[in-house]
Amino acid sequence: MRFSIFLTVFITLYSLLHFYAFLKIRAGFSSGKVFLFILALIMAFMVFCPILVRVFERDGMQRLPQILAHVGFTWMGFLFLFVCSAFLLDLIRMLLSFSAWVFHQTPGTWGFAPKALFYVAAAFAFGIGVYAYFEALNIRTEHITIETAKISEKQGRVRIVQISDVHLGLIVRDSRLENILRKVEAAKPDILVSTGDLVDGQIDNIDRIANRFRQITPPYGKFAVTGNHEFHAGINKALAFTTNAGFKVLRGEKVDIPEVITIAGVDDPRGKYNIPRKEEEALLSGLPEDRFVLLLKHRPYLLKQSEGLFDLQLSGHTHRGQIFPFTLIIKKMYPIDAGLLDLKNGSFLYVNRGSGTWGPPLRFLSPPEVTIIDLVHTSVDSK
């Protein structure tokens, strides 16, 4: 039922974007009915292309859905950029026209011909889209240091490396994953964590990729939590892949690494109707106060009941919008859309921008990242 609602909303909104783009093209060109009919057919196909990708993959195909995924989702990204550019130009034109009407002036006609507006919007979309494609391949390493008395002087430093929202599937595969894991290996982590959406909705034929993860063996282990896409992909298949990759999946569980750190992890709320979940407060309660507590949680929500019960929460999910200006919406939804937030109670929240991409293989003003978190000993007196 929930999936049917999601599918209906997606098709409706995506159809509206295509309809707006269709109107812009029709207004910009005095094309014949045959051209417009062919254009309408292409756009109708693109609306349903993401659905066809999943249907063909479930039928056991591999190459065809992979091609359709690259074509369909790249189109989705460029369409979004074109619509945003065209809408902004329309808004500017309306404001100038309104201003001219108020002050009894003539705004002029340069640059306002429908064909000119279309070409400007298309040029913006193409230029930004090409840049966004290469930005999505440029994995950044973000490095933060947290000083804490809960790391012993003998231990000195514990290095955690975080990946999140890799979205392994038809688009993010061998080469893109290799770029991510090279950054991970270069960091020489003591602990590797994945904060959800390691896999995408399409995860058939990716089992062999797990072998590459198994080559990374941090001394204190690898830990993961579920994201919403693990449930989209099929929770049992997603868990099997993650476990096969060498991660211990924490589903309302905690693991104590003696004299080092306690790691707790909770399931994404997407699965709350599918599996039993322990409450976060109960999970974190009763832990030794002198032990550093790391909470892994896919979405960067903060529960009031958990205040002061953890030292650092690592999350992802936001992608920081992935493609600007979607970033502006994401900023309103979470306490922080990316980066480090001091919670002013001795705790911190860090939100990873995502190591891969969802949908369009593009990122604009939101480069992918691998995060290095160094927990460094400091004495109580020096704090």
N, C-alpha and C positions, 0 to 999 in steps of 0.2 A: 504493500500500500504506500509506504513512504517513498519507495523507489519510483512508483508510478507518478506520485506528485512531483518528485524531483524531475523526472523525465518530461512531464508536461510543462513545468516552469522553464526548463532548459530550452525545449523546442520553441516555446512561445517567445522567449527573450531573444534567442538566436535568430529566429525568423524575423523579428522586428529590426534587428541590426541589418540583416540582409535587405529587408524592404527599404530601409532608409538609404542604404548604399545604392540600391536599384533606382530609387528616385533621383539620386544625385547624378548617376550615369545617364539616365534618360533625359534629365534636364540639361545636361552638358552636351549632348549629342543629338543631332536630328537624324537618328538612326531609324531604319525601317522596322516593320513588325517582325520580320524574320530574325533580325539581330536581337531584338528585345525578347523574343520567345526563347531563343537559344540561351541568352543570358539568364532568363528566369529559370530554365531547366538546370543550368549549371549551379545556380544559387540554391535551388531546391535540393540538389544532390549534396551540396556542401553542408546544408542544414542537418541532413541525416547521416553524413559521412562518419562522425564519431560513433554513432550507433552501429553502423555497418562494420566498423572496425572490430567492435566487440563480438558481433554476430559471426563474422568470418573466423575470428580467432577461436571462438568456442567450437567451431566446426572442425578444428584441427589444422587450419591453414596457418602459415607463418609469413611467407613473403608478401602475399597480397595485403593482409591487414597492416603489415609494417609500412608498405608503400602508402597505403591510404592514410595511416596515422601521420606520417610525415607531411603529406600533401594537405590533409584536412586540418590538422592542428596548426600548421604554419599559416594556412589561409585564415584560420581563426584569429591568429595574432595580428596579421596584417589588416584584416577587416576591422578589428577593434581599434587599431591605430588610425585607420582611414576614417572611421565614423567619428572618433574623437576629434580629429583634425577638421573634418568637414563641419561638425557641430560647432566647434570653436569659431570657424570662419563665418558660419551663419549667424552666430551670436554677435560677433564684431560688426557684421553688416547691419544687423537689426539695431544695434546701439548707435551706429553712425547715422543710420536713417532716422532714428528717433531724435537724435541730437539735431540733425538738420531740420527736422520738422519743428522742433521746439524753438530753434533760433532763426527759423525762416531762411535757411541756407540750402544750397544745393550740394549734396555730398559728392557729386561727381560720379562718373560711371566707370572709371578705370578700375580694373581688378575685380569688378563685381559681376561680370558676365558669368553665367553658369558654367560655361566651358572652362574659363580661367579658374574659377573656384574649384572645379573638379581636379584640374591639373595640379594646383597648389596643394590640395589635400592629399592627392595621390603621391606627389613628390615627398611630402612630409612623411607619409606612412611608409613609403619605400625606404627612404633614407634612415629613418629611425628603426625600421624593421631590420635592415641589414646590420646596423650597429648592435641592435638587441640580440641578433643571432650570435654574433661573436662575443658579446658580453656574457651570454649564457654558457659559453665554453671557457670563460676566464675565471677559474676557481680562485677565490681570494682566501687567504689565511688570516683570520682575525685572532688576535692574541690578547687575552686579559689575564691579570694577576690579582688574586684575592689573598690578602694576608689574614691569617687566622692562627689563634693560639691552639686550635683543635688539631692541628697537624704537629706532630711531635718534633722536637729539635733534632732527634736522631733521624727521623724520616726526612726532614728538611723541606722537601717539595714532592707533591703528587701532581702529575700531569694528566689531565683528562682531555681527550680529544672527542669532540662532538660532531657527528654528522646528523642531518635531519632532512626529511622530505626529498630523498634521493629519487623516488618514483621510478624504480627499475621496471621496465616493461618494454614496449615496442620502440620507444624513442630513446630513452636513457638506457643504454646497454653497454657493451664492452668498452668502447673507446671513451665514452663519457665517464663511466665508472672508473676506468683506469686513471683518468685525470684526478678524480677525487681521492682515490686510494694512494696515489703517489704523494699527495699532500699529507695524508694520514701517516704514511710510513716515514716521511721526512721529519715529522714532529716527534717520533719515538714516544708514543703514549705509554703511560702506566696503565691507563684504563681507556677503552674505546666505548662510546655510547652512541646509540641511534635513538633519537627521540621521535620515532613514528614515521609512517609513510615511507618506509624503506622500499616498499613495492607499490606499484600503481594498480589500477583496476584491471589491467591486462598483464597477467604474469605467466601465461603458458610459455613453455619452451625457454625458461630462464634458469633452470636448475643448475646448469653448468657454471653459471656466474658465481654460485656460492663457493666454488673452489677458490676463486680469487680472494674472497674474504677470509677463508681459512688460512691463508698464508700470513695473515696479520695476527700475531699472538702476543698481546700485551701481558706483562707479568701478572697483573691483577684481574685480567679477564675482559670480556666484552659483554655489554648489557644493552637491552633494547626494551622499548615499550611499543604498544600498538598505536597506530594513528587511524584516522577514519578510513584511509584507503586500504588498510589491511582487511577491513570488513567489507569494503566494496569488492575487493579481489576474491574474497572467500577466506574467512578467518583461518580455517584449517590448513589450506594451501599456503597462506601467508606465514603462519606460524612454523610450518614444516620447512619452508625456505629459510626463514630467519634462524631457526635452530640449526639447520644444516650449514649455515654460514658461520656458525660458531658462537652465536649470541645466546646468552641466557635471557629469555623474555620474562620480564617482571610484570605480572598481572595481579596487582594488589598484593605484592610481595616485597620483602626487603632482604637484602643480603649484607652480611657483616663481614668485612675484610679486617680481621683482627689487628688492632693497633694502628689502623690506617684510616678507614672510612666506612660509613654505612650508606648503602645505596638502596633507595626505595623507588618503586615504579608502579604507576596505575594505568589501567586501560583507558583508551579514548572513550568519551561518552557515547560515541556512535554505536558501541557494542553493548550498551547497558540493557537493552531488551533481549540480547542474545545470550549473555553469560552472566553469572552472579559476580558482583563486584564488592570488595571490601570498601568501607568508607575510608576516605583519605585521612581523616582525623584519627581514626582508630589505628590505622597503619603507622602513623608517625608518633603516636603517643607512647610514652614509657621508654623512649630511647635514652641512652646515657647522655647527659648534658655535655660531657667532655668529648664526645665523638662528633666529628663533622658529618652532617647528614646531607646527602645529595638526593634530591627528588627529581625523577624523570617523569615528565608529563607532556604529552603532545601539544595540547592547546595551552597558551599562556594565560589561563585564567587563574586568579588567586582566590582561594577560599578563606573566608574570615576565620573559620574553625582551625585552619592550619597555620595561622600566624604564629611565628616564633618556634614552630616545631621542626623547621628545616633551615639549613644554612644557605643552600643554593638550589634553586629550581631551574632546570634546563628544559626548554621547550622549543617548538618550531611552529609549524602549521601556517603561519601568516604569509610566508614567502616575501614579506614586506610589500605585498601587492603584486610582485613579479613584473608587472608592466605598468609603468606610470601612464595615466593618472589613477589607476585602480588603487594605488598606494593611499590616496586620500581617504578612501572608504575604509581601508583596513585600519588606519590610524585611529578611527573613531570606535573601533570594535574591541580593542584590547588595551591593557594598561600601558603597553609599549609594543610597537610593531616589530622592532628589531633592536638588538644591542642589550646593554646592561642597565638594569634598574635597581637602584639601592632602595630597599623597602623600609629603611630607617629603623629596623628592629633587630639589626644584626644579621639580616637575611638579604639575599640577592635573587633577582630573576634575570636570566639571560635568555634571549630569544634569537635563535639562529634563523638567518634569512632563507635557509634551504640550500642544499648542496646540488640539487638537480632542478628539474622543471616539471610542472604539471601542465598538461595540454600543450599549448604552443611552445616550441623549443626556443623561446625568446625570453630575455630579461632586459628590462629598460629601467635604469637608475635603481637597480636592485640586484647587484651581482651575486652569484652563488658563493657559498662560503663553507669552509671547514674551520671549526673553532678550536683553539687551544686555550684551555683554562689551567693555569698554574695555581695550585693551592700551596702557599708558601708559609712556613712557620714564622710566627712572630710571638714574642713573649707577651704576657698579659700586661706587664709594666710599660711596654713600649706602645701599647694601643691607646 
